Amino acid sequence: MDLNFIPLAFGQILSPLTVGYALAALGLAVHFGFTGLLNFGQAGFMAVGGYFFAITTVKFDWPLWASLIACVVGAILFALLLGIPTLRLRADYLSIVTIAAAEIVRYTVKTPSISNLTGGSDGINGSSRDFYRLNPLPDIRYGYGVLSYNNNEVWSMIVGWTVVIVAAVLVWQLMRSPWGRIVKGIREDEDAVRSLGKNVTWYKMQSLILGGVLAALGTVLVIIPTSLQPDNYGTQTTFFLYTIVLLGGATTVLGPIIGSIIFWVVLSLSDGILTLLVSNHLLPITSVQQGPIRFIIVGIALMLLVIFRPQGIFGKKREAHFSG
């Protein structure tokens, strides 16, 4: 009986996918958990940042630092585009606009007429060139057995988790500052904050920009060791991020990071267990049905979590309710 899926599942703790989603989920926590912005288009920020980075790197041959700046600028422009017409309104308007905007981005980059720039449905490969040139690690294998990595993979993990830690410290410090107290006040009762003379719309915009930039950088950490594929940034991605945020705790800094680790480890474990049961004819389903069933399992687990611990693993119950 092949049980290699167990160490491989726990290897997800270090994977670029976990790192990227941790950073994007941290950005969503800034939006939803700390500011109360109901953003259902975080995948759009990820796609915009990823395409600004990949296009400038691969198509225009920009250096790494310039492509990273382009990624940040792209996220800021997208936040302004979404925020200016909607942030003066209540949360449901923002949710409608953001989920539609994210889908518009995804379908636009797949348009055949601009596929020479965006790669169309095939996406963009090769954005890792300059990043791996900075790799100081010797070209040997690291790890043991199925958890064995080359020097570029280890370099991606080191840089990725370093960025996550720096971002987490930044958000933690911001939320302890006067700025953080204001945005948390907006989450609880924006009318009360407005009555104190604060420009609520401007603070919301700052929050939207900060969370969007984190999501865009998260995409860069994912696509550097892999590739940029447009279908990876559909509504499913945003729902994954909400699952991660709610799992760890929407009103915490550590919650989205631990939530991303738990989410991808559990998803990988459930897939491995289902594969084992199906291959040994212990479960009366086909391999085609296996994929949807693992998401059903995750969905049921999330439902139970929301029912019995709505604040998440690390959250505080008194902060689990929003003014809307």
N, C-alpha and C positions, 0 to 999 in steps of 0.2 A: 504494500500500500504506500503510494507516494504522498509523503507529508511535507514536501518542499514548499508547499504554499504557505505554511505557517511562518517560517523565517522570512519568506518573500513578503508576506503581509506586513510583518513588523518592520521590514525594510522600507515600507512606505513612509515611515517616520522621517527619513532623510531625503525622500525623493523630491525633485524639483516641483512636481505637481502639488505636493503637500505644502511646500514653501510658498509657491505662487498663490494658492488658495488661502493660505494663512494671511498673507499680506492683503489680498483683496477683501477677505472677510474682516480684517482689522479696519479697512477703509469703510466697509458697510456698517461696522459697529459705530464708527464716527458719525455716519449719516443717521442710522436708525436708532442705535442704542443710546448715543449721547445727545443727539440733536432732535431726534424724533421725526426725521425726514423719511417718508415711506418711499424709498428708491427701489423700484423693481427693474432697473436697467443697469445694474452694476456690470453685467456682462458687456454692455455697450462701452463703458469706460475701459474695460480690459481690451476689447477689440480695437478701439481707437488708439490706445497707447501702443498696443502690439503692432499695428499697421504703420503708425508713424515711425516706430523704431525699425521695423523690418524693411520698410520701403527705403528709408534713408540709408540704411546699412547696405542692403543688397543691391538696390536699383541705382542709388546715387553715390555709393561708395564713400559715405561719410565716416569719419572716425567714431569710435565708440562713444566718447564723451558728447559729441555733437548729436548723435542719434538718441542718447539718453535725454538730452535737453529737448529734442524734438518730441519725444514720448511725453514728457511733462507738459510741454506747451500744448500738445494735442489734447491731453486730458483737461487742461484748464479751459481751452476753447470749447470743448464739449460741455463742460460744466456751465460755462456762461450761456451757451446756446440753450441748454435745458433750464437753467435757473432764472434767467432774466424774465421770461414770460410766465413762470409758474410759482416762484417762491413767495410771491405776495398772496397766493391762494392757499387753501388748506391742503392737507396731505394727500387726499385722494386724487387731486388734479396732478400732482407731481408723479404719483404712481402710474397713472395712465400715460402721461407724456414719456416717462423714462422707459417703460416697457416697450412702447411703440418706437421710440428713438433707437433703442438697442437693436430691434429687429430691422429697422431701416438701415442701420450701419451694416448689419450682417448681409442683407440682400444686396446692398449697394456694392460691397467689395466683391461679390460673386458675379456682378454684371459682366457679360462677355466683352462689352465695348471698352472696358478699362482693365481687362484681365492682364494686359501686358505690364501694367503697373502693380496691380494687387495680387496677381496670380490666379484670380478667379476662384473656382471651386477647389483647385489644387493647393491654394495657399502659397506661402513663401518659405523656402528653405535656405540655409546658409547664413543665417544672421549671427552665427557663433564665431566667425573668423577672428575678429579683433579681440573678443573676450578670451578666447583660448590662447592667444599670443601672450597674454599677461600671466599665464599659468606658470608659477615658479616650481611646481611639484615635479619630482622625477617621474619619468615615463615607466612606471612599474604598476603591478596590480596591488590593490589595497583591499583588505578584508579577507574573508575565508568562505570557501564553498559557494553556495548560491548567492551569498551576500559579498560578492567580489566586484570591485569597481576599478576602472582605469583612472589615470591621473586627471583627465578632464572632467569625469563625473564627480570625483572628490572635490575638485576645484569649484564646480557648480554648487555643490552642497555647502561648502564653506562660505562662499560669497553669499549664497541665498539666505542661509540662516543668520549670517552677520547682518544683512540688510533687514531681516525681520526683527532682530533684536534691537537694532538702532531705531527702526520705525516704532516699535513698541515702547521704547523709552521716551521717544519724542511725544507720542500720543499720551502716555502716562503723565508726563510733565505738563503738557498742554491742558489736560483735564484737571490738573491740580491748580492751574493758574486762574486769574480772574476771567480770562477768555473762556476757559472750560466751565467755570461756574455759570457764566452767562448762557452758553449753549445748552447746558443741562437745565437751566431755568426755562429756556425756550421749549425744551421737551416737555416740561411739566405744565407750563402755562405761559404761552407766548404773549398773551394780552397783558399779563402782569409785568413781564419784562419790558414790553413796549411802553407801559405806563410810567416806567422809571426813566424814560428818555433814550432807551437803547434802540439802535437801528436793527430791528430783528431780521429784516430781509438781508442786510449786509452780512450779519453773522451766519445766517443760513447759507449764503453763497460761499463764504469762507469754508464752512464745514463741507459743503458739496465739493469744492475744489480739492480740499485736503484728502477726503476719502476717495475721490476720483483719481488723484495722482497715485495714491497707494495701490489702487486696483491696476492702474496702467503699469506701474513698476512690477507688480506681481506677475503680469503677463510676460514681461521681458524675462523674468527669472524662469518661466516655464518654457518659452519658445527657444531660448538660447541653446539648451541641450537637445531640443526636439525640433519642432517646426511650427509655423503659424498656419492653422487651419480654421477657416471661417465658421464652420459648423460646430466648433468647440465653444463658441460664444453665443449660443442661443439662450432662450429663456431657462432651459434646464440648468445652465451654469449659475444663473442668479438664484434659482431655487436651491441649488446645492449650497450656495453661500449663505442663504438664510438658514438652512438646516445647520450649517457649521456654527453660525453666530448664536442661534437659539440653543444649540447643544452646549456650547461653552459658557454662554452668558452674554447677552447683548450689551449690557451696561458695564462690561469689564474690558480690560486690555488683554489680559492673559487668556480669557475665554475663547476668542476666535482662533488663537494659535493652537491651544490644546484641542479645541473643537475640530480643527482641520486635521490634526494628527489622528484623533479618534475616528473621524468620519472615514478617512481613506484606509485606515487599518481595518476597520470593521467591514467596509465595502469589499476590500480585498479578501479578508477572511471568509466572509459569507459566500463570495464567488468561488473560493477554493473548496469550501465545504460542500456547496451545491454540486460542483464539478465532480468531487469524490463520490457523492451519493448517486449522481446520475450515471457515472461510468461504472459503478458497481451494481447498478440496477436496484438501488435501495430507495429510489424516489421516482414515482411514475410520471416524469416529465421529460421533455426533449431538451437538447442543448440550446435550441432556439428560445425556449421558454425560460431558460435559466437566467438570462440577463434581466428581464422585467421582474422576475421574482425577487432578486436580490434588492431591487429598489423598493419593492413592496415591503420587504423586511425592514429596510431603513425607514420607510415611511411610517410603519407601525411603531417602530421605536421612537420616532420623533413625536408622534401623537401621544404616546404614553408620557414622554418627557414633558410636553406642553401641559398635559392634564395634571400630572403629579408634581412637576417641578418647573413651572413656567419661567422662573428666573434663570434657568440653566444651571450647569454644574457649579460655576463659580459666582453666579450672580446673587444679588440680594433681593429678597422678595419685595421690599418696599419700593424698589426701583423697576419692578417688572410691569408697572402700569403706566400708560402714557395718556396724555390729555387728548391726543388725536387732532 
